[in-house]
């Protein structure tokens, strides 16, 4: 990479060099994500493809990036400068800006793609590209490969093999640099503060969407671009729906409220779940199950350390969850037999952990090449989120537990000597929650003024 821009973080330039090292004399090709339509002539706020953003820092749509491993050069195809379009849609970097501000070695207007990109592809025997992400890119690559095969007289026949680029970049993204960790700490801090705001504001009679608004206010006021996934604000039996996002129900006295929400700060996601009583006091059945989940989560977090197998996190949590389900009478039998038959799945429903980074469910494999669970190493960031869910249609459960859903989730960085809980500022102890929930000054309710 001949050209370097001083405005780019050193970690971004370093990760490009790591990509060049991995692809050797091959060529890597990435297409940007398409814009998503919000209606007839309106689009959602644009979110760039995480892999392309990770390697270029460029966030405009209609972008194509070509990494030439042999020359160690980056060529970009970007939208041209256009005064009229920029008046409506905002600044465009253009080819000169891609070189000046994003350290591209070469840059062209997007309209030159069909003419120039095939000649770049023709000169490599090995192409790294991820099929199945964006149809436009798939069609272009397939058409180029078919064209090269027809032009048998041309000595430059193009790629003889196509390898999956996403597996290369996903492995790189598993290990966060110091700069990335700082961004994730900031996203975690914003998210923790938003959850505390929601705890203080919660009270019976509110609608779930009112607390969603509380979360969003904190996200935006602290500089986040918004949420990293649609917030889950689930009261009562809605807490047993894993990805409930309607957020329309009125919260009632005596119920639990499960909030699963995270901000996105400069592209990096946070992901926190907290469960607490709407009224500010746990009932005995709620307290019993909550303590089980909290104990399981603490033990699972303690298991996060270098050299530990990824699966150990879930195994540690589930051993405690099974004992708790037995104590509550929700399961019967021997713990070993229950675990062997996975009978706890009826109440646990989901995995205990996932990778976190530029995506909330960040890319990256969970098993090594031969199927063995991946071993944790410093720089990895993952969630720890055990849960227990007793759905309303659970026929063998005591009525005292029906409709209770509990999940507790934190974001954890693997360090050299153990781990760091990035979201540690978000309360989760029973005494803490009972001391916070509903303690904000009550806002005037619409339609109640006299």
DOGU-37246 format. One record per residue (C-alpha): residue in one letter; x, y, z. Coordinates in steps of 0.5 Angstrom, whole numbers, padded with zeros to 4 digits, always signed. Layout:
BEGIN
AXYZ;...
//
This chain:
BEGIN
X+0000+0000+0000;X+0004+0006-0003;X-0001+0012-0001;X-0002+0013+0007;X-0007+0018+0010;X-0005+0021+0016;X-0013+0022+0018;X-0014+0015+0018;X-0013+0011+0025;X-0006+0007+0025;X-0010+0000+0026;X-0014+0001+0020;X-0008+0001+0016;X-0005-0004+0020;X-0011-0009+0018;X-0011-0007+0011;X-0003-0010+0011;X-0006-0016+0015;X-0011-0017+0009;X-0005-0017+0004;X-0001-0022+0008;X-0007-0027+0008;X-0009-0026+0001;X-0002-0027-0002;X-0002-0025-0009;X-0009-0026-0010;X-0014-0020-0010;X-0020-0019-0006;X-0027-0016-0008;X-0032-0012-0004;X-0038-0009-0006;X-0042-0004-0001;X-0049-0006+0002;X-0055-0003-0002;X-0059+0002+0000;X-0066+0000+0003;X-0072+0003+0001;X-0076+0006+0007;X-0082+0008+0002;X-0083+0011-0005;X-0078+0015-0005;X-0074+0015+0002;X-0069+0011+0004;X-0067+0008+0011;X-0061+0011+0014;X-0055+0008+0011;X-0051+0003+0014;X-0044+0001+0010;X-0042-0007+0010;X-0038-0008+0016;X-0033-0012+0012;X-0032-0006+0007;X-0032-0001+0013;X-0027-0005+0017;X-0022-0005+0012;X-0023+0002+0008;X-0027+0007+0014;X-0031+0009+0008;X-0039+0009+0009;X-0042+0011+0003;X-0046+0007-0002;X-0045+0005-0009;X-0038+0003-0007;X-0033-0003-0009;X-0026-0004-0006;X-0021-0008-0009;X-0015-0010-0005;X-0009-0013-0010;X-0005-0017-0006;X+0001-0018-0011;X+0002-0010-0011;X-0001-0009-0004;X-0005-0003-0007;X-0013-0001-0006;X-0017+0001-0011;X-0024+0004-0010;X-0030+0005-0014;X-0034+0011-0011;X-0040+0016-0013;X-0037+0022-0017;X-0038+0029-0014;X-0045+0032-0016;X-0047+0039-0013;X-0054+0038-0014;X-0054+0031-0011;X-0050+0033-0005;X-0055+0039-0004;X-0060+0034-0003;X-0056+0028+0000;X-0050+0031+0003;X-0042+0031+0002;X-0039+0026-0003;X-0032+0024-0002;X-0031+0023-0010;X-0025+0019-0013;X-0020+0025-0010;X-0023+0024-0003;X-0022+0017-0003;X-0015+0018-0004;X-0014+0024+0000;X-0018+0022+0006;X-0018+0014+0006;X-0011+0012+0003;X-0014+0009-0003;X-0008+0008-0008;X-0013+0009-0014;X-0020+0011-0014;X-0025+0012-0020;X-0032+0014-0021;X-0037+0008-0020;X-0039+0009-0027;X-0033+0006-0029;X-0034+0000-0026;X-0036-0005-0032;X-0030-0002-0036;X-0024-0002-0031;X-0026-0008-0026;X-0026-0014-0031;X-0019-0012-0033;X-0017-0012-0025;X-0020-0019-0024;X-0017-0022-0031;X-0010-0021-0028;X-0011-0025-0022;X-0011-0033-0021;X-0014-0033-0014;X-0020-0028-0013;X-0023-0027-0005;X-0030-0026-0006;X-0036-0027-0001;X-0042-0030-0005;X-0049-0029-0003;X-0049-0023+0001;X-0051-0018-0005;X-0054-0020-0012;X-0051-0014-0015;X-0044-0016-0014;X-0045-0024-0015;X-0048-0022-0022;X-0042-0018-0024;X-0037-0023-0021;X-0041-0029-0025;X-0041-0025-0031;X-0034-0023-0031;X-0032-0031-0030;X-0036-0033-0036;X-0033-0028-0040;X-0026-0030-0039;X-0028-0037-0040;X-0030-0035-0047;X-0024-0031-0049;X-0020-0037-0049;X-0015-0033-0054;X-0013-0028-0048;X-0007-0030-0044;X-0010-0027-0038;X-0015-0032-0036;X-0017-0029-0030;X-0019-0033-0023;X-0018-0040-0023;X-0021-0041-0016;X-0025-0036-0012;X-0024-0037-0004;X-0029-0034+0001;X-0027-0027+0003;X-0032-0027+0009;X-0028-0033+0013;X-0021-0029+0012;X-0024-0022+0014;X-0029-0025+0020;X-0023-0028+0023;X-0019-0022+0023;X-0025-0018+0026;X-0025-0023+0032;X-0019-0020+0035;X-0020-0012+0037;X-0015-0007+0037;X-0014-0002+0042;X-0018+0003+0038;X-0023-0002+0037;X-0024-0003+0044;X-0024+0004+0046;X-0030+0005+0042;X-0034-0001+0044;X-0032+0001+0052;X-0036+0008+0050;X-0042+0004+0046;X-0042+0000+0053;X-0042+0006+0057;X-0048+0010+0053;X-0052+0003+0053;X-0051+0002+0061;X-0053+0009+0062;X-0059+0009+0057;X-0061+0002+0061;X-0061+0006+0068;X-0065+0012+0065;X-0070+0006+0063;X-0070+0003+0070;X-0071+0010+0073;X-0077+0012+0069;X-0081+0005+0069;X-0087+0005+0073;X-0094+0001+0072;X-0099+0004+0067;X-0093+0006+0062;X-0093+0004+0055;X-0087+0000+0053;X-0085+0005+0047;X-0085+0010+0052;X-0079+0007+0055;X-0076+0005+0048;X-0076+0013+0047;X-0072+0014+0054;X-0067+0009+0051;X-0066+0013+0044;X-0066+0019+0048;X-0060+0017+0051;X-0057+0014+0045;X-0057+0020+0041;X-0056+0025+0046;X-0049+0021+0048;X-0047+0021+0040;X-0049+0014+0038;X-0052+0014+0031;X-0058+0010+0034;X-0059+0003+0036;X-0055-0003+0034;X-0061-0007+0033;X-0069-0006+0034;X-0070-0005+0042;X-0073-0010+0046;X-0078-0007+0051;X-0082-0013+0053;X-0087-0013+0059;X-0090-0019+0062;X-0091-0025+0058;X-0088-0021+0052;X-0081-0023+0056;X-0082-0030+0054;X-0081-0028+0046;X-0074-0028+0045;X-0074-0022+0039;X-0080-0018+0041;X-0080-0011+0038;X-0087-0009+0038;X-0086-0005+0044;X-0094-0003+0044;X-0096-0006+0051;X-0098-0003+0057;X-0094-0005+0063;X-0097-0007+0069;X-0096-0008+0077;X-0093-0014+0079;X-0090-0016+0072;X-0083-0016+0070;X-0080-0012+0064;X-0074-0015+0060;X-0070-0010+0056;X-0065-0012+0051;X-0062-0006+0048;X-0055-0003+0045;X-0053+0003+0042;X-0048+0003+0036;X-0042+0008+0037;X-0038+0010+0031;X-0040+0003+0028;X-0039-0001+0034;X-0045-0005+0038;X-0046-0006+0045;X-0051-0011+0047;X-0054-0011+0054;X-0060-0014+0057;X-0063-0013+0064;X-0070-0016+0067;X-0073-0012+0073;X-0080-0011+0076;X-0084-0006+0073;X-0087-0004+0080;X-0080-0004+0083;X-0080-0010+0088;X-0079-0018+0086;X-0085-0023+0088;X-0082-0029+0091;X-0083-0033+0084;X-0079-0028+0080;X-0074-0027+0085;X-0072-0034+0086;X-0071-0035+0078;X-0068-0028+0077;X-0063-0031+0083;X-0061-0037+0079;X-0060-0033+0072;X-0056-0028+0076;X-0052-0034+0079;X-0051-0037+0072;X-0049-0031+0069;X-0043-0029+0074;X-0041-0036+0073;X-0041-0036+0066;X-0037-0029+0066;X-0032-0032+0071;X-0031-0038+0065;X-0029-0032+0060;X-0021-0033+0060;X-0015-0034+0055;X-0015-0041+0053;X-0022-0043+0055;X-0026-0046+0050;X-0032-0042+0047;X-0037-0048+0049;X-0035-0048+0057;X-0039-0041+0057;X-0046-0044+0056;X-0044-0051+0059;X-0042-0047+0066;X-0049-0043+0065;X-0053-0049+0064;X-0050-0053+0070;X-0053-0048+0074;X-0059-0046+0071;X-0061-0054+0071;X-0060-0054+0078;X-0064-0048+0079;X-0070-0051+0075;X-0070-0057+0079;X-0070-0053+0085;X-0076-0049+0083;X-0080-0056+0081;X-0080-0054+0073;X-0076-0060+0072;X-0075-0067+0075;X-0070-0072+0075;X-0062-0072+0075;X-0058-0066+0073;X-0054-0071+0069;X-0059-0074+0065;X-0063-0067+0064;X-0056-0065+0061;X-0055-0071+0057;X-0062-0070+0054;X-0062-0063+0053;X-0069-0062+0057;X-0067-0055+0060;X-0068-0053+0053;X-0075-0052+0054;X-0074-0046+0059;X-0067-0044+0056;X-0069-0043+0049;X-0062-0040+0046;X-0055-0040+0046;X-0051-0036+0052;X-0046-0032+0048;X-0044-0029+0041;X-0039-0025+0038;X-0040-0017+0039;X-0037-0012+0034;X-0039-0008+0028;X-0045-0013+0028;X-0049-0014+0034;X-0048-0022+0032;X-0041-0021+0030;X-0038-0025+0024;X-0034-0031+0026;X-0034-0038+0027;X-0035-0041+0034;X-0031-0048+0032;X-0024-0049+0029;X-0023-0053+0023;X-0024-0060+0025;X-0030-0058+0029;X-0027-0057+0036;X-0030-0051+0040;X-0026-0045+0039;X-0021-0043+0044;X-0022-0036+0047;X-0016-0031+0046;X-0014-0024+0048;X-0018-0019+0044;X-0024-0023+0043;X-0031-0019+0045;X-0037-0023+0047;X-0044-0023+0050;X-0046-0027+0056;X-0053-0028+0057;X-0056-0034+0060;X-0064-0034+0061;X-0070-0037+0063;X-0077-0037+0060;X-0083-0040+0062;X-0088-0039+0057;X-0096-0038+0058;X-0097-0045+0055;X-0092-0049+0059;X-0097-0054+0062;X-0093-0057+0067;X-0090-0051+0071;X-0093-0048+0077;X-0098-0042+0075;X-0093-0038+0080;X-0088-0038+0074;X-0092-0038+0068;X-0091-0032+0064;X-0084-0030+0067;X-0078-0029+0062;X-0071-0027+0065;X-0065-0025+0061;X-0059-0022+0064;X-0053-0020+0059;X-0047-0017+0059;X-0041-0015+0054;X-0034-0018+0056;X-0027-0017+0053;X-0022-0023+0054;X-0016-0020+0057;X-0009-0023+0058;X-0010-0025+0065;X-0018-0026+0065;X-0023-0021+0062;X-0026-0014+0063;X-0034-0013+0063;X-0035-0007+0059;X-0042-0006+0061;X-0041-0007+0069;X-0044+0000+0070;X-0051-0003+0069;X-0054-0005+0075;X-0056-0012+0076;X-0056-0014+0083;X-0063-0015+0086;X-0062-0010+0091;X-0059-0005+0086;X-0065-0006+0082;X-0070-0005+0087;X-0067+0001+0089;X-0067+0005+0082;X-0073+0002+0079;X-0079+0008+0078;X-0074+0013+0082;X-0075+0018+0077;X-0079+0024+0078;X-0086+0022+0075;X-0088+0026+0068;X-0095+0029+0067;X-0099+0023+0063;X-0103+0025+0057;X-0110+0027+0058;X-0109+0027+0066;X-0108+0034+0066;X-0114+0038+0070;
//
